[in-house]
Structure formats: C-alpha cells, structure tokens
Amino acid sequence: MKLKEILKVPFIRHSPLRGKMVGTVAVCGGSGSFLLQDAIHRNADFFVTSDIKYHQFFDADGRIVVADAGHYETEQFACNLLADYLKKKFAKFAVQISDTPVNPVNYF
C-alpha cells in the first residue's frame, strides 16, 4: 500500500476497503476523528488521520475508508513544511529542526 510507504509505517488500521478507485483523499495530521463527518459530506473516498476509536470505524458505514495511520506518523512532515515556510517568509529568521525522535509509540 502506497500510504504505508509514504508514512514509513508497519501497518495502518482501517475500515473495510470499498473495492473502487480512490479519487478524493481527506487528510488530517494528528487526531482528526472529529472531521470524519466532514470528509463524508465532502464525498471523500478515503480519510487519513489518527487516533480513531474502535466504534468510530463503524461510522464510515461503507461511505468512506477511514485509515488510522498513527498520530506521529501523520504529523511527521509538519516540521519540515513549517521550517520551509518560515525560511521563505523570513529570510533572516534562524530555523533549526531537532534531530531527537519524539514518537513515544513503538511497534513489534
């Protein structure tokens, strides 16, 4: 699955696949379960976020695929995006991104 490659994750929890091509993907880095109904109303085929509770997977009800890819995993690119933005917006602004891993979740 392409999403696993991009996010560099060993697995992704998801609701049942719908057996059709994906045209529209809704994304919310971090804990975005509160946006599930918005993604459905906007006719997204797939919603990528994290921190989905067990019963929230039922809310997809075959209308959308809900993919819980992990909190850190869906936010990991935000630092680089923010740093790039700040560097372009403020040329004399010093930007440094920490090398310290901050994901407290491990998989085995």
PLY file of the C-alpha trace (Angstrom):
ply
format ascii 1.0
element vertex 108
property float x
property float y
property float z
element edge 107
property int vertex1
property int vertex2
end_header
0.00 0.00 0.00
1.41 3.36 -1.07
0.32 5.08 2.15
2.46 2.73 4.26
5.48 3.53 2.10
5.00 7.29 2.30
4.43 7.34 6.07
7.02 4.61 6.75
4.69 2.60 8.97
4.49 -1.17 9.51
0.70 -1.21 9.37
-2.37 1.00 9.09
-5.65 0.35 10.86
-8.56 0.94 8.51
-12.24 0.36 7.92
-13.24 -2.07 5.14
-11.92 -1.20 1.69
-14.65 -0.28 -0.77
-13.28 -2.04 -3.86
-13.23 1.08 -6.01
-10.64 3.56 -7.22
-9.79 6.34 -4.82
-10.41 9.77 -6.29
-10.50 12.08 -3.28
-8.49 11.76 -0.08
-9.16 13.83 3.04
-6.19 14.20 5.40
-5.82 15.49 8.94
-2.46 15.06 10.63
-2.72 14.01 14.24
-6.02 13.33 15.95
-8.65 14.07 13.30
-11.54 11.78 14.12
-13.76 14.83 14.72
-13.51 15.57 10.96
-14.85 12.21 9.77
-18.36 13.50 9.06
-16.92 16.49 7.16
-14.89 14.11 4.98
-18.01 12.04 4.29
-20.12 15.11 3.45
-17.42 16.26 1.01
-17.60 12.87 -0.72
-14.01 11.88 0.06
-13.24 8.27 -0.75
-10.52 7.93 1.88
-9.81 9.73 5.17
-6.26 9.53 6.56
-5.78 10.61 10.16
-5.07 9.07 13.57
-6.46 8.27 16.98
-9.68 6.74 15.64
-11.60 4.93 18.37
-12.97 1.44 17.78
-16.61 2.46 17.33
-15.70 5.36 15.04
-14.65 2.86 12.37
-18.34 1.87 12.17
-19.23 5.50 11.38
-17.62 5.07 7.95
-20.57 2.79 7.12
-19.20 1.89 3.67
-19.27 5.53 2.55
-15.56 6.17 3.08
-12.43 4.27 4.08
-11.08 5.52 7.39
-7.34 4.98 7.78
-5.70 5.45 11.18
-2.00 5.70 10.33
-0.74 6.87 13.73
-0.52 10.24 15.43
3.20 10.88 15.00
3.21 9.25 11.59
0.60 11.65 10.17
2.32 14.70 11.67
5.96 13.83 10.94
6.23 16.05 7.86
4.82 19.16 9.52
8.16 20.36 10.96
9.86 20.42 7.56
6.88 22.12 5.93
6.75 24.75 8.65
10.52 25.29 8.54
10.43 25.74 4.74
7.59 28.23 5.05
9.39 30.24 7.74
12.64 30.29 5.73
10.82 31.65 2.67
8.73 34.14 4.60
11.52 35.41 6.88
14.87 35.18 5.08
16.86 36.29 8.14
14.99 34.04 10.58
17.08 31.17 12.01
15.27 27.84 11.75
16.52 24.62 13.31
14.72 21.28 13.44
15.57 18.91 16.26
17.07 15.52 15.40
15.63 13.96 18.55
12.98 11.31 17.81
9.76 12.19 19.60
7.46 9.28 18.81
6.67 7.50 22.12
4.88 4.65 20.29
6.82 1.56 19.25
5.74 -1.48 17.23
6.85 -5.10 17.31
0 1
1 2
2 3
3 4
4 5
5 6
6 7
7 8
8 9
9 10
10 11
11 12
12 13
13 14
14 15
15 16
16 17
17 18
18 19
19 20
20 21
21 22
22 23
23 24
24 25
25 26
26 27
27 28
28 29
29 30
30 31
31 32
32 33
33 34
34 35
35 36
36 37
37 38
38 39
39 40
40 41
41 42
42 43
43 44
44 45
45 46
46 47
47 48
48 49
49 50
50 51
51 52
52 53
53 54
54 55
55 56
56 57
57 58
58 59
59 60
60 61
61 62
62 63
63 64
64 65
65 66
66 67
67 68
68 69
69 70
70 71
71 72
72 73
73 74
74 75
75 76
76 77
77 78
78 79
79 80
80 81
81 82
82 83
83 84
84 85
85 86
86 87
87 88
88 89
89 90
90 91
91 92
92 93
93 94
94 95
95 96
96 97
97 98
98 99
99 100
100 101
101 102
102 103
103 104
104 105
105 106
106 107
